[in-house]
């Protein structure tokens, strides 16, 4: 009963088989292997973007940091929410790779509104040479609280950003989960509504470790290549990353894995709604729950070996006190374990 993170589950067998298959003979290094040409074409076809520049890195932090560094001058500020992964979970990596450019936090929630973004943008670049200059807008889809921006919400943000001549980056670590929720195409959730650069997640969706960085306008391609090399994220045995992404994109494995993760979460949500004292802090929209259960339920779950994040408080104390938690489903967890978790929570 492992619900701590979709990073923690196994890699999909088809991806692991692809790694074995590519582990034969010799191939040119550093991303010039023939398989990377296949992956590039796969991504371009998937996003209906024949001119897109496509690169692979091993981690989501590298994808976000290098993409933003390519879009940002050192004297700029990047606009994001206070719950964005680039703010909370990357150890100031973006600032490091952006040579000191800062982050400006927009709004008080995991989703920013167009009005909040406008207010934050208008506040900056008002002090001439003395203050930060306006830089990219970074949007997390799915958010770190498990919510999904609608296409209209995304369009409002991108149109506003472009009205100030600011590029838009999307942190798509859980891009596939959001796409399943919205039922749209990859193009409709990115460049067709104004996203300039995308961190396209694979690791949370069945791969051991691969993320794609996609620039829909290739004018930044060479700069990204230089930053990736200088930042120590150009792998020599690059074919092993290409093999992972190729396996995910072949036969839409990336999409079926996300559907499975979202369906697992829907089953978990339906079950937890029957548990006395269960509270949902946000209506779950993809594969993440933020909510609370009575301490007694947490005690039963932990005693049975369930693994998930308890966000506040300990297991000792008032059995009726509600303690907040985060639950995440990946593609691999079984319905039996989901049902077992619900039964234990119910008591």
C-alpha positions as YAML, in Angstrom:
chain: A
units: angstrom
residues:
- id: 1
  name: UNK
  ca: [0.00, 0.00, 0.00]
- id: 2
  name: UNK
  ca: [2.47, 2.58, -1.24]
- id: 3
  name: UNK
  ca: [0.93, 5.99, -1.86]
- id: 4
  name: UNK
  ca: [3.87, 8.26, -1.04]
- id: 5
  name: UNK
  ca: [4.87, 9.21, -4.60]
- id: 6
  name: UNK
  ca: [4.57, 8.21, -8.21]
- id: 7
  name: UNK
  ca: [8.38, 8.42, -8.24]
- id: 8
  name: UNK
  ca: [8.56, 5.35, -6.02]
- id: 9
  name: UNK
  ca: [6.82, 2.74, -8.15]
- id: 10
  name: UNK
  ca: [8.50, 0.35, -10.57]
- id: 11
  name: UNK
  ca: [9.38, 1.23, -14.11]
- id: 12
  name: UNK
  ca: [7.04, -0.25, -16.69]
- id: 13
  name: UNK
  ca: [8.21, -3.65, -18.01]
- id: 14
  name: UNK
  ca: [8.05, -2.40, -21.59]
- id: 15
  name: UNK
  ca: [10.45, 0.41, -20.72]
- id: 16
  name: UNK
  ca: [12.81, -1.97, -18.96]
- id: 17
  name: UNK
  ca: [12.71, -4.28, -21.97]
- id: 18
  name: UNK
  ca: [13.59, -1.35, -24.20]
- id: 19
  name: UNK
  ca: [16.68, -0.73, -22.09]
- id: 20
  name: UNK
  ca: [17.72, -4.34, -22.53]
- id: 21
  name: UNK
  ca: [17.06, -4.19, -26.25]
- id: 22
  name: UNK
  ca: [19.19, -1.08, -26.74]
- id: 23
  name: UNK
  ca: [22.03, -2.57, -24.70]
- id: 24
  name: UNK
  ca: [23.57, -4.27, -27.72]
- id: 25
  name: UNK
  ca: [26.70, -3.30, -29.57]
- id: 26
  name: UNK
  ca: [27.76, 0.27, -30.10]
- id: 27
  name: UNK
  ca: [25.99, 3.55, -30.73]
- id: 28
  name: UNK
  ca: [27.19, 7.10, -31.13]
- id: 29
  name: UNK
  ca: [27.08, 9.02, -27.82]
- id: 30
  name: UNK
  ca: [25.74, 12.39, -26.68]
- id: 31
  name: UNK
  ca: [22.36, 12.30, -28.37]
- id: 32
  name: UNK
  ca: [23.45, 11.73, -31.96]
- id: 33
  name: UNK
  ca: [22.46, 8.05, -31.92]
- id: 34
  name: UNK
  ca: [19.84, 7.04, -34.52]
- id: 35
  name: UNK
  ca: [17.28, 6.26, -31.83]
- id: 36
  name: UNK
  ca: [17.24, 9.92, -30.75]
- id: 37
  name: UNK
  ca: [16.19, 10.84, -34.29]
- id: 38
  name: UNK
  ca: [13.25, 8.47, -33.88]
- id: 39
  name: UNK
  ca: [12.33, 10.00, -30.52]
- id: 40
  name: UNK
  ca: [12.52, 13.52, -31.91]
- id: 41
  name: UNK
  ca: [10.15, 12.60, -34.70]
- id: 42
  name: UNK
  ca: [7.82, 10.87, -32.24]
- id: 43
  name: UNK
  ca: [7.61, 13.97, -30.07]
- id: 44
  name: UNK
  ca: [7.12, 16.27, -33.05]
- id: 45
  name: UNK
  ca: [4.33, 14.08, -34.38]
- id: 46
  name: UNK
  ca: [2.68, 13.79, -30.96]
- id: 47
  name: UNK
  ca: [2.65, 17.57, -30.47]
- id: 48
  name: UNK
  ca: [1.90, 18.41, -34.11]
- id: 49
  name: UNK
  ca: [5.03, 20.56, -34.05]
- id: 50
  name: UNK
  ca: [7.37, 19.59, -36.90]
- id: 51
  name: UNK
  ca: [9.91, 22.31, -36.09]
- id: 52
  name: UNK
  ca: [10.10, 21.71, -32.32]
- id: 53
  name: UNK
  ca: [13.50, 21.28, -30.71]
- id: 54
  name: UNK
  ca: [13.53, 18.16, -28.50]
- id: 55
  name: UNK
  ca: [16.09, 17.21, -25.86]
- id: 56
  name: UNK
  ca: [16.36, 14.59, -23.12]
- id: 57
  name: UNK
  ca: [17.67, 14.86, -19.58]
- id: 58
  name: UNK
  ca: [17.50, 12.44, -16.66]
- id: 59
  name: UNK
  ca: [15.62, 14.46, -14.04]
- id: 60
  name: UNK
  ca: [12.71, 16.84, -13.77]
- id: 61
  name: UNK
  ca: [14.85, 19.34, -11.90]
- id: 62
  name: UNK
  ca: [17.32, 19.41, -14.78]
- id: 63
  name: UNK
  ca: [14.51, 19.85, -17.29]
- id: 64
  name: UNK
  ca: [12.97, 22.77, -15.41]
- id: 65
  name: UNK
  ca: [16.23, 24.48, -14.52]
- id: 66
  name: UNK
  ca: [17.82, 24.24, -17.95]
- id: 67
  name: UNK
  ca: [14.63, 25.23, -19.78]
- id: 68
  name: UNK
  ca: [14.12, 28.27, -17.57]
- id: 69
  name: UNK
  ca: [17.78, 29.26, -17.78]
- id: 70
  name: UNK
  ca: [17.46, 29.25, -21.56]
- id: 71
  name: UNK
  ca: [14.47, 31.60, -21.36]
- id: 72
  name: UNK
  ca: [15.81, 33.90, -18.64]
- id: 73
  name: UNK
  ca: [18.46, 36.59, -18.24]
- id: 74
  name: UNK
  ca: [20.29, 36.79, -14.88]
- id: 75
  name: UNK
  ca: [18.58, 40.07, -14.05]
- id: 76
  name: UNK
  ca: [15.09, 38.68, -14.67]
- id: 77
  name: UNK
  ca: [12.51, 37.17, -12.34]
- id: 78
  name: UNK
  ca: [10.41, 34.09, -13.11]
- id: 79
  name: UNK
  ca: [6.73, 34.19, -12.14]
- id: 80
  name: UNK
  ca: [5.39, 31.03, -10.49]
- id: 81
  name: UNK
  ca: [3.17, 30.02, -7.58]
- id: 82
  name: UNK
  ca: [4.45, 29.51, -4.06]
- id: 83
  name: UNK
  ca: [3.74, 25.77, -4.39]
- id: 84
  name: UNK
  ca: [5.58, 25.34, -7.69]
- id: 85
  name: UNK
  ca: [8.14, 22.56, -7.74]
- id: 86
  name: UNK
  ca: [10.75, 25.06, -8.93]
- id: 87
  name: UNK
  ca: [10.22, 26.98, -5.68]
- id: 88
  name: UNK
  ca: [9.57, 24.27, -3.10]
- id: 89
  name: UNK
  ca: [11.52, 21.24, -4.25]
- id: 90
  name: UNK
  ca: [14.57, 22.10, -6.34]
- id: 91
  name: UNK
  ca: [16.99, 23.48, -3.73]
- id: 92
  name: UNK
  ca: [17.27, 26.83, -5.54]
- id: 93
  name: UNK
  ca: [18.39, 24.95, -8.63]
- id: 94
  name: UNK
  ca: [16.59, 27.32, -11.00]
- id: 95
  name: UNK
  ca: [18.31, 30.32, -9.45]
- id: 96
  name: UNK
  ca: [21.66, 28.51, -9.71]
- id: 97
  name: UNK
  ca: [21.24, 27.60, -13.38]
- id: 98
  name: UNK
  ca: [19.77, 31.01, -14.19]
- id: 99
  name: UNK
  ca: [22.91, 32.70, -12.83]
- id: 100
  name: UNK
  ca: [21.04, 34.34, -9.97]
- id: 101
  name: UNK
  ca: [17.74, 35.28, -11.56]
- id: 102
  name: UNK
  ca: [15.03, 35.15, -8.93]
- id: 103
  name: UNK
  ca: [11.53, 33.75, -8.55]
- id: 104
  name: UNK
  ca: [8.48, 35.95, -7.92]
- id: 105
  name: UNK
  ca: [5.66, 34.05, -6.20]
- id: 106
  name: UNK
  ca: [2.20, 34.71, -7.60]
- id: 107
  name: UNK
  ca: [-0.98, 34.40, -5.54]
- id: 108
  name: UNK
  ca: [-1.60, 32.36, -2.42]
- id: 109
  name: UNK
  ca: [-2.54, 29.01, -3.95]
- id: 110
  name: UNK
  ca: [-1.24, 26.23, -6.18]
- id: 111
  name: UNK
  ca: [-2.99, 27.74, -9.22]
- id: 112
  name: UNK
  ca: [-2.40, 31.33, -10.26]
- id: 113
  name: UNK
  ca: [-5.15, 33.40, -11.82]
- id: 114
  name: UNK
  ca: [-4.69, 35.86, -14.66]
- id: 115
  name: UNK
  ca: [-5.54, 38.73, -12.30]
- id: 116
  name: UNK
  ca: [-2.91, 37.61, -9.79]
- id: 117
  name: UNK
  ca: [-0.32, 37.19, -12.54]
- id: 118
  name: UNK
  ca: [-1.06, 40.64, -13.94]
- id: 119
  name: UNK
  ca: [-0.63, 42.21, -10.51]
- id: 120
  name: UNK
  ca: [2.71, 40.43, -10.01]
- id: 121
  name: UNK
  ca: [3.99, 41.40, -13.46]
- id: 122
  name: UNK
  ca: [2.90, 45.02, -13.06]
- id: 123
  name: UNK
  ca: [4.71, 45.25, -9.74]
- id: 124
  name: UNK
  ca: [8.03, 44.29, -11.31]
- id: 125
  name: UNK
  ca: [10.13, 46.36, -13.72]
- id: 126
  name: UNK
  ca: [9.02, 49.55, -12.00]
- id: 127
  name: UNK
  ca: [12.38, 50.45, -10.47]
- id: 128
  name: UNK
  ca: [14.46, 50.78, -13.60]
- id: 129
  name: UNK
  ca: [17.96, 49.40, -13.31]
- id: 130
  name: UNK
  ca: [17.55, 48.84, -9.57]
- id: 131
  name: UNK
  ca: [14.93, 46.08, -9.69]
- id: 132
  name: UNK
  ca: [14.33, 42.70, -11.31]
- id: 133
  name: UNK
  ca: [13.24, 42.68, -14.91]
- id: 134
  name: UNK
  ca: [10.21, 40.71, -16.02]
- id: 135
  name: UNK
  ca: [11.00, 37.16, -17.09]
- id: 136
  name: UNK
  ca: [9.18, 33.93, -17.97]
- id: 137
  name: UNK
  ca: [5.95, 32.64, -16.50]
- id: 138
  name: UNK
  ca: [6.20, 29.03, -15.28]
- id: 139
  name: UNK
  ca: [2.99, 27.02, -14.93]
- id: 140
  name: UNK
  ca: [2.78, 23.61, -13.24]
- id: 141
  name: UNK
  ca: [0.36, 21.16, -14.87]
- id: 142
  name: UNK
  ca: [-0.72, 19.05, -12.82]
- id: 143
  name: UNK
  ca: [-0.12, 21.39, -9.85]
- id: 144
  name: UNK
  ca: [1.71, 20.25, -6.76]
- id: 145
  name: UNK
  ca: [-1.67, 20.05, -5.01]
- id: 146
  name: UNK
  ca: [-3.14, 17.73, -7.60]
- id: 147
  name: UNK
  ca: [-5.28, 20.23, -9.47]
- id: 148
  name: UNK
  ca: [-5.45, 20.73, -13.22]
- id: 149
  name: UNK
  ca: [-5.63, 24.03, -15.07]
- id: 150
  name: UNK
  ca: [-8.42, 24.11, -17.66]
- id: 151
  name: UNK
  ca: [-7.53, 25.09, -21.20]
- id: 152
  name: UNK
  ca: [-9.29, 28.41, -20.71]
- id: 153
  name: UNK
  ca: [-7.28, 29.08, -17.53]
- id: 154
  name: UNK
  ca: [-4.05, 28.26, -19.33]
- id: 155
  name: UNK
  ca: [-4.97, 30.45, -22.29]
- id: 156
  name: UNK
  ca: [-5.73, 33.40, -20.05]
- id: 157
  name: UNK
  ca: [-2.27, 33.09, -18.44]
- id: 158
  name: UNK
  ca: [-0.36, 32.62, -21.69]
- id: 159
  name: UNK
  ca: [-2.13, 35.47, -23.47]
- id: 160
  name: UNK
  ca: [-1.41, 37.74, -20.54]
- id: 161
  name: UNK
  ca: [2.26, 36.74, -20.48]
- id: 162
  name: UNK
  ca: [2.66, 37.22, -24.22]
- id: 163
  name: UNK
  ca: [0.99, 40.61, -23.90]
- id: 164
  name: UNK
  ca: [4.06, 41.60, -21.87]
- id: 165
  name: UNK
  ca: [6.38, 39.77, -24.32]
- id: 166
  name: UNK
  ca: [7.17, 37.15, -21.69]
- id: 167
  name: UNK
  ca: [7.73, 33.48, -22.62]
- id: 168
  name: UNK
  ca: [5.76, 30.70, -20.93]
- id: 169
  name: UNK
  ca: [7.25, 27.51, -19.53]
- id: 170
  name: UNK
  ca: [5.14, 24.54, -18.44]
- id: 171
  name: UNK
  ca: [6.41, 22.14, -15.78]
- id: 172
  name: UNK
  ca: [4.77, 18.98, -17.06]
- id: 173
  name: UNK
  ca: [6.17, 16.38, -14.68]
- id: 174
  name: UNK
  ca: [2.61, 14.98, -14.63]
- id: 175
  name: UNK
  ca: [1.68, 16.30, -18.08]
- id: 176
  name: UNK
  ca: [0.16, 12.96, -19.09]
- id: 177
  name: UNK
  ca: [-2.12, 12.86, -16.04]
- id: 178
  name: UNK
  ca: [-3.42, 16.35, -16.84]
- id: 179
  name: UNK
  ca: [-4.00, 15.41, -20.46]
- id: 180
  name: UNK
  ca: [-6.08, 12.39, -19.42]
- id: 181
  name: UNK
  ca: [-8.15, 14.61, -17.13]
- id: 182
  name: UNK
  ca: [-8.83, 17.23, -19.80]
- id: 183
  name: UNK
  ca: [-9.29, 14.84, -22.70]
- id: 184
  name: UNK
  ca: [-7.45, 17.12, -25.12]
- id: 185
  name: UNK
  ca: [-4.42, 16.70, -27.38]
- id: 186
  name: UNK
  ca: [-0.84, 17.55, -26.37]
- id: 187
  name: UNK
  ca: [-0.84, 20.41, -28.87]
- id: 188
  name: UNK
  ca: [-4.06, 21.83, -27.46]
- id: 189
  name: UNK
  ca: [-2.55, 21.96, -23.97]
- id: 190
  name: UNK
  ca: [0.73, 23.54, -25.07]
- id: 191
  name: UNK
  ca: [1.76, 25.56, -28.12]
- id: 192
  name: UNK
  ca: [-1.74, 26.02, -29.52]
- id: 193
  name: UNK
  ca: [-2.64, 28.09, -26.47]
- id: 194
  name: UNK
  ca: [0.74, 29.76, -26.05]
- id: 195
  name: UNK
  ca: [3.20, 27.54, -24.17]
- id: 196
  name: UNK
  ca: [6.72, 28.17, -25.46]
- id: 197
  name: UNK
  ca: [8.71, 25.49, -23.63]
- id: 198
  name: UNK
  ca: [7.65, 22.26, -21.92]
- id: 199
  name: UNK
  ca: [9.24, 19.94, -19.40]
- id: 200
  name: UNK
  ca: [7.60, 16.68, -20.51]
- id: 201
  name: UNK
  ca: [7.70, 14.14, -17.70]
- id: 202
  name: UNK
  ca: [8.53, 10.47, -18.07]
- id: 203
  name: UNK
  ca: [9.92, 9.43, -14.70]
- id: 204
  name: UNK
  ca: [6.63, 9.72, -12.80]
- id: 205
  name: UNK
  ca: [4.89, 7.87, -15.62]
- id: 206
  name: UNK
  ca: [6.73, 4.57, -15.89]
- id: 207
  name: UNK
  ca: [10.36, 5.36, -16.77]
- id: 208
  name: UNK
  ca: [13.45, 4.83, -14.59]
- id: 209
  name: UNK
  ca: [14.64, 8.34, -15.39]
- id: 210
  name: UNK
  ca: [13.96, 10.46, -18.46]
- id: 211
  name: UNK
  ca: [12.36, 13.84, -19.15]
- id: 212
  name: UNK
  ca: [12.05, 15.71, -22.42]
- id: 213
  name: UNK
  ca: [12.55, 19.44, -22.86]
- id: 214
  name: UNK
  ca: [10.60, 20.75, -25.83]
- id: 215
  name: UNK
  ca: [10.98, 24.21, -27.37]
- id: 216
  name: UNK
  ca: [8.13, 24.79, -29.78]
- id: 217
  name: UNK
  ca: [10.11, 27.63, -31.35]
- id: 218
  name: UNK
  ca: [13.57, 26.18, -32.11]
- id: 219
  name: UNK
  ca: [15.38, 29.52, -31.96]
- id: 220
  name: UNK
  ca: [16.57, 28.66, -28.42]
- id: 221
  name: UNK
  ca: [17.83, 25.20, -29.40]
- id: 222
  name: UNK
  ca: [21.55, 25.89, -29.59]
- id: 223
  name: UNK
  ca: [21.58, 27.85, -26.35]
- id: 224
  name: UNK
  ca: [19.85, 24.95, -24.60]
- id: 225
  name: UNK
  ca: [22.41, 22.52, -25.97]
- id: 226
  name: UNK
  ca: [25.23, 24.65, -24.60]
- id: 227
  name: UNK
  ca: [23.54, 25.00, -21.21]
- id: 228
  name: UNK
  ca: [22.84, 21.29, -20.99]
- id: 229
  name: UNK
  ca: [26.49, 20.46, -21.70]
- id: 230
  name: UNK
  ca: [27.86, 23.18, -19.41]
- id: 231
  name: UNK
  ca: [25.41, 22.14, -16.69]
- id: 232
  name: UNK
  ca: [26.65, 18.51, -16.79]
- id: 233
  name: UNK
  ca: [23.39, 17.04, -18.06]
- id: 234
  name: UNK
  ca: [24.48, 15.82, -21.50]
- id: 235
  name: UNK
  ca: [24.74, 12.05, -21.04]
- id: 236
  name: UNK
  ca: [27.40, 10.22, -22.99]
- id: 237
  name: UNK
  ca: [25.43, 6.95, -23.19]
- id: 238
  name: UNK
  ca: [22.42, 8.91, -24.29]
- id: 239
  name: UNK
  ca: [20.80, 5.95, -26.06]
- id: 240
  name: UNK
  ca: [19.54, 4.65, -22.71]
- id: 241
  name: UNK
  ca: [17.49, 7.79, -22.20]
- id: 242
  name: UNK
  ca: [16.29, 7.69, -25.80]
- id: 243
  name: UNK
  ca: [15.24, 4.07, -25.33]
- id: 244
  name: UNK
  ca: [13.08, 4.99, -22.36]
- id: 245
  name: UNK
  ca: [11.31, 7.82, -24.14]
- id: 246
  name: UNK
  ca: [10.89, 5.74, -27.28]
- id: 247
  name: UNK
  ca: [9.23, 2.96, -25.25]
- id: 248
  name: UNK
  ca: [6.88, 5.42, -23.54]
- id: 249
  name: UNK
  ca: [5.81, 6.97, -26.83]
- id: 250
  name: UNK
  ca: [5.46, 3.71, -28.77]
- id: 251
  name: UNK
  ca: [1.88, 2.53, -28.76]
- id: 252
  name: UNK
  ca: [0.90, 5.41, -26.46]
- id: 253
  name: UNK
  ca: [2.28, 3.64, -23.38]
- id: 254
  name: UNK
  ca: [2.80, 7.06, -21.75]
- id: 255
  name: UNK
  ca: [-0.91, 7.77, -22.10]
- id: 256
  name: UNK
  ca: [-2.19, 4.37, -21.01]
- id: 257
  name: UNK
  ca: [0.05, 4.52, -17.92]
- id: 258
  name: UNK
  ca: [-1.37, 7.92, -17.01]
- id: 259
  name: UNK
  ca: [-4.91, 6.65, -17.54]
- id: 260
  name: UNK
  ca: [-4.16, 3.78, -15.19]
- id: 261
  name: UNK
  ca: [-2.74, 6.11, -12.53]
- id: 262
  name: UNK
  ca: [-5.74, 8.44, -12.76]
- id: 263
  name: UNK
  ca: [-8.15, 5.49, -12.65]
- id: 264
  name: UNK
  ca: [-6.38, 4.16, -9.57]
- id: 265
  name: UNK
  ca: [-6.82, 7.52, -7.90]
- id: 266
  name: UNK
  ca: [-10.50, 7.65, -8.88]
- id: 267
  name: UNK
  ca: [-11.02, 4.25, -7.24]
- id: 268
  name: UNK
  ca: [-9.19, 5.42, -4.12]
- id: 269
  name: UNK
  ca: [-11.23, 8.64, -3.97]
- id: 270
  name: UNK
  ca: [-14.51, 6.76, -4.33]
- id: 271
  name: UNK
  ca: [-13.53, 4.48, -1.49]
- id: 272
  name: UNK
  ca: [-12.31, 7.21, 0.82]
- id: 273
  name: UNK
  ca: [-15.55, 9.14, 0.38]
- id: 274
  name: UNK
  ca: [-17.18, 6.33, 2.39]
- id: 275
  name: UNK
  ca: [-14.71, 6.67, 5.28]
- id: 276
  name: UNK
  ca: [-16.08, 8.52, 8.35]
- id: 277
  name: UNK
  ca: [-14.17, 11.73, 9.02]
- id: 278
  name: UNK
  ca: [-12.45, 11.85, 5.61]
- id: 279
  name: UNK
  ca: [-11.86, 15.40, 4.36]
- id: 280
  name: UNK
  ca: [-10.67, 16.42, 0.90]
- id: 281
  name: UNK
  ca: [-8.72, 19.68, 0.83]
- id: 282
  name: UNK
  ca: [-8.98, 19.85, -2.96]
- id: 283
  name: UNK
  ca: [-11.24, 17.93, -5.28]
- id: 284
  name: UNK
  ca: [-8.83, 15.32, -6.75]
- id: 285
  name: UNK
  ca: [-8.46, 15.84, -10.49]
- id: 286
  name: UNK
  ca: [-5.58, 13.59, -11.52]
- id: 287
  name: UNK
  ca: [-3.53, 11.18, -9.40]
- id: 288
  name: UNK
  ca: [-2.96, 13.12, -6.14]
- id: 289
  name: UNK
  ca: [-5.07, 13.58, -3.01]
- id: 290
  name: UNK
  ca: [-4.57, 16.22, -0.34]
- id: 291
  name: UNK
  ca: [-6.90, 15.56, 2.56]
- id: 292
  name: UNK
  ca: [-7.21, 14.47, 6.17]
- id: 293
  name: UNK
  ca: [-8.24, 11.41, 8.15]
- id: 294
  name: UNK
  ca: [-8.79, 10.94, 11.88]
- id: 295
  name: UNK
  ca: [-5.64, 9.92, 13.73]
- id: 296
  name: UNK
  ca: [-7.17, 6.52, 14.52]
- id: 297
  name: UNK
  ca: [-7.38, 5.76, 10.80]
- id: 298
  name: UNK
  ca: [-3.75, 6.78, 10.32]
- id: 299
  name: UNK
  ca: [-2.76, 4.51, 13.19]
- id: 300
  name: UNK
  ca: [-4.47, 1.52, 11.58]
- id: 301
  name: UNK
  ca: [-2.97, 2.25, 8.19]
- id: 302
  name: UNK
  ca: [0.57, 2.70, 9.47]
- id: 303
  name: UNK
  ca: [0.33, -0.41, 11.66]
- id: 304
  name: UNK
  ca: [-0.59, -2.38, 8.54]
- id: 305
  name: UNK
  ca: [2.41, -1.00, 6.62]
- id: 306
  name: UNK
  ca: [0.80, 1.66, 4.45]
- id: 307
  name: UNK
  ca: [3.29, 4.25, 3.18]
- id: 308
  name: UNK
  ca: [2.24, 7.85, 2.45]
- id: 309
  name: UNK
  ca: [3.03, 11.35, 3.63]
- id: 310
  name: UNK
  ca: [1.53, 12.47, 6.92]
- id: 311
  name: UNK
  ca: [1.90, 16.24, 6.59]
- id: 312
  name: UNK
  ca: [1.35, 17.36, 10.18]
- id: 313
  name: UNK
  ca: [1.17, 15.79, 13.61]
- id: 314
  name: UNK
  ca: [2.21, 12.38, 14.87]
- id: 315
  name: UNK
  ca: [0.47, 9.08, 15.41]
- id: 316
  name: UNK
  ca: [0.23, 9.58, 19.20]
- id: 317
  name: UNK
  ca: [-2.66, 11.67, 20.50]
- id: 318
  name: UNK
  ca: [-6.38, 12.23, 20.21]
- id: 319
  name: UNK
  ca: [-7.75, 9.44, 17.96]
- id: 320
  name: UNK
  ca: [-10.44, 11.76, 16.55]
- id: 321
  name: UNK
  ca: [-8.10, 14.60, 15.55]
- id: 322
  name: UNK
  ca: [-7.91, 15.07, 11.77]
- id: 323
  name: UNK
  ca: [-4.36, 14.83, 10.43]
- id: 324
  name: UNK
  ca: [-3.53, 16.02, 6.90]
- id: 325
  name: UNK
  ca: [-1.95, 13.70, 4.35]
- id: 326
  name: UNK
  ca: [-0.90, 13.39, 0.74]
- id: 327
  name: UNK
  ca: [-1.68, 10.29, -1.32]
- id: 328
  name: UNK
  ca: [-0.37, 9.65, -4.84]
- id: 329
  name: UNK
  ca: [-1.24, 6.80, -7.20]
- id: 330
  name: UNK
  ca: [1.04, 5.54, -9.93]
- id: 331
  name: UNK
  ca: [0.21, 3.22, -12.84]
- id: 332
  name: UNK
  ca: [1.32, 0.05, -11.05]
- id: 333
  name: UNK
  ca: [-0.61, -0.18, -7.78]
- id: 334
  name: UNK
  ca: [-3.26, -2.88, -7.76]
- id: 335
  name: UNK
  ca: [-6.96, -2.44, -7.13]
- id: 336
  name: UNK
  ca: [-6.65, -4.97, -4.30]
- id: 337
  name: UNK
  ca: [-4.16, -2.78, -2.44]
- id: 338
  name: UNK
  ca: [-6.32, 0.29, -3.01]
- id: 339
  name: UNK
  ca: [-9.32, -1.53, -1.57]
- id: 340
  name: UNK
  ca: [-7.25, -2.80, 1.35]
- id: 341
  name: UNK
  ca: [-6.17, 0.76, 2.14]
- id: 342
  name: UNK
  ca: [-9.78, 1.97, 2.10]
- id: 343
  name: UNK
  ca: [-10.93, -0.89, 4.31]
- id: 344
  name: UNK
  ca: [-8.26, -0.12, 6.89]
- id: 345
  name: UNK
  ca: [-9.11, 3.59, 6.82]
- id: 346
  name: UNK
  ca: [-12.75, 2.75, 7.36]
- id: 347
  name: UNK
  ca: [-11.90, 0.55, 10.36]
...
